[in-house]
């Protein structure tokens, strides 16, 4: 079985920040070429996914949601894409990468685990079993 390698959260935050900065420089130009920006966005998977999710959630209630990052960028336009990416960059600046790591689970046993692992006697199941069905 092949395992997938997931990068650390601080790498993802730094990578997204770099991607956002590249797009901000492209959209901040006097006459931005939206097709070139769309093709550039496709090369950045995390940013492309965020743009597609944003376009599908902005309330247009499209019958067929947009699945392609290029169409999502063209649909948004340069100015709205610039606003979205600037907001994403500001949010990544506000949250330090160390906060993105989930805390380790506590070592204290839960009450659920104790009752779940208890032996079950026949006839003491919390649900009823129909006649004729195999008993567990």
Long-range contacts (C-beta under 8 A, 24 or more apart in sequence): 9-97, 9-100, 9-101, 10-97, 10-98, 10-100, 12-46, 12-100, 13-92, 13-95, 13-97, 13-100, 14-97, 15-46, 16-46, 16-47, 16-88, 16-92, 17-89, 17-92, 17-93, 19-44, 19-46, 19-47, 20-47, 20-85, 20-86, 20-88, 20-89, 20-92, 21-89, 23-47, 23-81, 23-82, 23-85, 24-82, 24-85, 24-86, 24-89, 27-78, 27-79, 27-81, 27-82, 27-85, 28-82, 32-78, 34-73, 34-74, 34-77, 34-78, 35-70, 35-74, 37-73, 37-78, 37-81, 38-69, 38-70, 38-71, 38-73, 38-74, 39-70, 41-69, 41-70, 41-73, 42-69, 42-70, 47-85, 47-88, 48-72, 50-84, 50-88, 51-76, 51-81, 51-84, 54-84
